[in-house]
Amino acid sequence: MIPDVFAPAKLGPLTLRNRIVKAATFEGATPDALVTDDLIEYHRRPAAGGIGMTTVAYCAVAPEGRTDRHQIWMRPEAVPGLRRLTDAVHAEGAAVSAQIGHAGPVANAASNGRPALSAGRMFNPLGMRTTLAAGEQDIARITRAHAEAALLAIEAGFDAVEIHLGHNYFASAFLSPKLNHRKDAYGGSLANRAKVARGVCRAVRDAVGDRIAVTAKLNMEDGVPGGIWLDESIQTARWLEEDGSLDALELTAGSSLLNPMYLFRGDAPVPEFAATFPQPQRTGVKLIGKRILRSYPYEEAYLLASARQFRAELKLPLILLGGITNRDTMDLAMAEGFEFVAMGRAVLREPDLVNRIAAEPKTRSLCVHCNKCMPTIYSRTRCVLIEPEA
C-alpha cells in the first residue's frame, strides 16, 4: 500500500505529522555564530506552513569546521538560543532537526582563523588557502565532536540530528577518490575511505541511543570526474545500514567545493555571486565563475533516477531530495518506495506551500529555480523575488 505523504509517519523514535522535511539550507542568519530572532523566524514559518520537520543548517561540530566564522558551532553558549528555536518550531506542531557536521576542505580558513582540514593537502579556491591533511588525532577529535554536538542537540530540544556526509565536506572528502590520496588506514580502498563516515555515525548513535532520531545526508555522486560515483556510494550506504547507526538516509549530490550546481539545478547566478565579493575576487568570479557554477537543467525529482538505485539495494528508510515542489512529485516518491521527501527552495519561496498543497493538491510552487537565493547566504538567505533587499 502506497503511504499518504500527509499522514503521520515514524522516523526512528519520532512520529512526524507528515512525511515532508524541510531540507537543510544555510540561513545566513547567525552573524555572531549564535541563534538570532531571524533564524528562529526562518524555521518557524515553514513549521507554521505545514512542514513535518525542519532542519537547522549548518551546526558545525568544531570552530574550524565552519564554512565561515558566522556559522553556528555546537557549544554550551549556543544551547539557550537553540532551545528558543526548538520551542518556537514545536509550538507550530513540527519537529526540528539539527544538521551537524564538519566542513573539512570547504571550510573558510581565512574567515575562521584556523586551518581547514581534509583527507589531504589541497588548494581551496573558495577560501584561497591550502588545507591540511587531518591526522589520526584530528579524525578522533572530530568524531568525538559529532557525538558531543548530538548531545548538545538533545539538551537544546532537537528531535533529530542529520549527520553531514555529503558535498565534499570532511567525511565526504575522505570518501572521494579524487580528494583522498592517503596511503594510511583511511585511504585507498573504499572500506578505508568510508571509515570516517561510519565512525562518526556510530559515535553519534552510541551517544544518543534512541532519545532522538539520527539521519545522515550522503552523496550519491559528486558530479566531478574522479569523484564518488553510484557504485561506491551504494556500498557505503549498505555499510551504514548494516551498522545500524541511522534511522534514515537523505540522498544528495554535488560538491560544494568543485561543482555546487550539480545539486541545485536550474540557473547559475554567476553575476549575483560575483557581486558578493570585493575586488579583485569579484572580477575573478565573473571571469571563471561559469567553470565552477555550471548550469544544469531543472526538472521535477531530478535526483530520482540515481536514488532509485539506492532504494533497490536498501531497506533503510530513504529521504528523496531534489525537485520536490508539488503533490504529484510527492506521490511519485511514495510510489517509488521512499519514506520521506525533502524540500528546500520551494518553501523558501513559499513557507506555507505544504499547507496549501494539503488543501488543494493541484497547487503548484511559485519557485522558478533562478537560484538567486544562493548568493544571499552571505547576508541573509531569502527569495529575492519576494525580499529583494537584505
N, C-alpha and C positions, 0 to 999 in steps of 0.2 A: 504494500500500500504506500503510495507516494505521500510524504508528510505535507501538511499545510504550513507554509513558511510563516504564517501569522499565528500559529498555535504555540503554546509553551513547549520548551524543549530543554532536555538535560544537557549540561556541559560539565562533566565531572560531578562535583558535589553541588553545583548550581542548577537552578531552574530559571531559564530566561523566559521572558514573557513572549518572545518570538525568536525566530532564527536569523535575525538581521543584526549584524555587528557593524558599528562604525569603525572603519579601519584607522590605524594609527597614521596620522598625517601631522607633521611638525607644526605647532601652533604659532610660533614666533611671539609668544605672549608671556615670556618669563625673563625680562631684562636683567634681573638680579639672580637668576638661576633658582628662583623660588616661585611658588604659586602666586598668581595675581587674580583680582576680580575678573579681569578679561579672560584669563584661562578658564576660570570656573564657568563663566557665561558661554564660552566656546563649547563646552561639553554639556552644559545644562540645556542648551537649545535643542540639539538633536535628541537628548533624552526626553524632553517635553514633546518633541516631534514624533515619538513613537519607536525609536531605535531600541533593540533589545539590550544591547551592551555597547558602550562607547569605550574607546581605547585611548589612554593618555600617552602621547608620544612627546618626547623621547626621554625616558628616565634613565640616564646614564648610571652605570654602577660604580664609576670612578671618575674623578675630575679630568683625567687625561683622555677619558673615553667619550668626550662630548664632541660634536661636530663644530661647536663654538662655545665660548665661555658662558653664553646666556642660557644654555640649556639646563634644565633641572638635573642635578645628580643626587642620587639617593643617599641622604644623610639625616641624622636626627632633626636638624634645623628645618628640613623640608616637610616633616610629618604634619605639623599643625595645619599648614596651608593645604596639603593634600587631603587631610581629614575634612576640611571645609568643602573641598571639591567633591569628594565621595558622598558627603552628606547631601549636597545640592543635587547630585545625579540621582541618588536613592530617593530623594523627595519627589522626583518626577516619575518614579516607578521603573527605572532602568538599572541595570548592573553596570559596573565600571571596572576596566582592566588597566593595569599599568604595563606599558611596554618597557622592558628592561633589557639593557644591552651595553655593549662597548663598541664604539665606532671604529676602533682599530685604525687602519690606514686612511679612513675617511675623516678622522678627527683633524681639526684645525689646530696644529701645534702652535702657530703664531698667536692665535686668539687665546688658546688655553694656557699658554706659557709653560707648556710641558711637551716633551717629545711624543709623537704619535707612535704607537706600537702596532706591528703587523707580524705576519708569518716570516717576513724577511725585509731587508732594506729595499726601499723603492722610493721614487720621487712622486710626491703627491701634488698634482697640478692645481688642486683646489687651495691647499694651504701653502704652496710654494716652499715646502720643506721635504726633507728625506726622512722616511720613517725608520725606526729602529726595529731590529728583529727581537721579538719577545723571547726572553729566556724561560727556562722551566719555572723559575720563581715568579716571573711575571704571569705565566699561564696559571699557576696555582693561586696567585693573589686574585686575579681577575675571576677565576672560577668561584672562589670563596665570596668575592664581592657580589656576584649574581645571587648567591644564596642569602647573603645579608640584605641585599636590596629587596628580595622577595619577602623576607621577614618584616622589613620596614613597611612594605606594601600592606601586609596584614594589619600592622599597627595603625596605618593610615585609613583603613576601612575598605580597601580594594577587595573585589570579589574574585579577581583573577590576575595573573601576570601573563604577559606574552613575551617569550624569550626571543630576542632578535638574532636569527641565524642567517639573515639574508643580506643582499645588496653589497657584498664585499666588505661588510663591517668585520669585526675581529674574527668571530667564528667562521664566517663565510670566506674570509681571506685565507684561512687555513684550509678550507675545503677546496678552494680554487687551484687547479694545477697551473694556472697562469701566474698566480701570485705566490704560491707556496713552492719553493725550490729547496726546502730544507733537506738535510741529509740525516737528521736525527729521528727520534721516535715519533715526531709529529709531521714528517714529510714522506714523500714517495708514494706508497700505496694509499688507496682510498681509506683503508682501515686506519692507517696512521693519521691521515688528514682529517678524519672525522672524529678524532679523539677529543678535541676541544669542544665541539658541538655536543657530543654525547656526555662528556664530563660535566659541562655546565648544566644541562638538563637534569642529570642525575643529582647534582648538588642542590639544585632548586627543589626538586621533588623531595629529597631527603630532609630538607629544611622545613618545608611547609606541610608535608604529609597530605592529608585530604581536607585541610582547612580552607583552601581556595583552589580554583581551577588553574591548571598550568597548561598553556598552549605555547606554540612556537611558530615563528614565521620563517619558512625555509625557501631558499631559491630553488626553483625547478631548473632554471638556466640563467647564466649570467648575461647572455646576449653579447658576448665578446669572443673572438676567436681564441681558442685555447682555454677558455673558462669552463666552469662546471656545466655539464650537459645532463640531459634527462636520465641516461642510464646510471650515472654515478649518483645523481640526486635521489633517484628512486631507491637505490641500495641504501643510501644514508637514511632515508625515511623508513625503510624496513627495519634498520637497526634501532632507530628511535622508537618504533612501535614495539619491537622485542624488548627494549629496555624498560618499558612500562612507565616512562617518566612523564608522558604527556597525555592530556585529555583530548586534545585536538591539534591539528596542524593546519596553519594557514599557508597556502601556496602562492608564492610570489615569483618575481623575475627581475632581471636587470641589475646593473651595477651603479650605485651612487657615485662611484669613483670614475668609471670608464664609459658607461652608457646608460644614464638615468632614464632617458625617454623610452627605453625598451619596456619599462614597467607602465608608464603613463599613457602612451599612445595619444594621437591627436597632434595638434600644432606644437612646434618647438619655439618657445618665446625668446629667441636669442636677443633681440633688441631690449626687451624688458629685463632680462638677466644682466645684460651689459650695463644698463642704467643703474644697477645697484652697486656697482664697483667704482672706486675712484680711478682717476688716470694714474699710470698708463694701463692698468688692468682693463679698464673699460674698452679701450681701443683693441686690446688683445682679444677680449671676448668677442667683440664684433667681427674680428678677422678670422678667428679659428673656432668660434662658438658652434658652428654647424657641424664640425667634426665630432664634437662631444655631445651636443644636443641634436641628435639625429631625429628626423621626423618619421613616425610610423603611423599608418592609417588607423583610425579608431573604428572599432566595431563592437557591438554588444558581446559580452562574455568572451573577450579576446584571449583570455588565458585558458579557456575551457579545453581546447584540443590537447594541450600539454597536460592539464590537470586530470583529464580522463585516464591517462596512463598511470597516474598515481592511484586513482580510485580503483582501477582494475587490480592493483597489486596489494592494496592495504585494507585492513578492517578498521583502522583508526579513524575516528571522525575527522572530516576534512572541511575546511572553510574555503569556499571559492571566492576569489578576488578578481577584479578587473572587468570593468564594463558592466556592472550590475546597476541598472538605473530604473527598471520597470518590472511590473508583476510578471510579464511573460518570461523574462530572463530569470527571475527568481524561481518560478515554477519549473523552468527548464533545469536549473541547477538541482532542485529537489528530485526531479525525474531521473537525473543522471546519477543520483546516489550521494550527493553532497549534503552534509547535515546542516551547514550554515552558509550564508553569503555575507560578504563584507563590502561596504560602500564607503567611498571617500569623497571625491569631488562633487558628486551629486547632492550629498547632504550639506556640503559647504555652501553650495548654491542655494539649496532649499532645506533648511533644518527640519521643516515639518513634512518632508516628502513622504516618509514612511506612513504617517497617519493619513495623508491624502491618498496614497495608493491603497491603503486598507479600506478607505471609504469608497473609493472609485478605482477599481482595478485597471481601467484604461488610462489612468493618469500617466503622463509622460514627463520625464525630467526636463528642466529648462537648461541644464548644463550643456554647453556647446563644445566642451573639450578643447577650449582655446589654450588651456594650461597657463594663462596669465596669473593664476593664483600661485603658481610655483615660485616666482621670484619674490612674492610678498612674505615668504618665510623669514626674510632678513629684517622685516619690520614688524608686521602683524598679519598672520595668514588670513586671507579673506578672498571672496569672489569679487574681482574688480568691477564686474558688471553691476553689482548692487552696492558695493562700498568702494568707490573709486579712490578715496583719499585714505591715507594711513591715519 
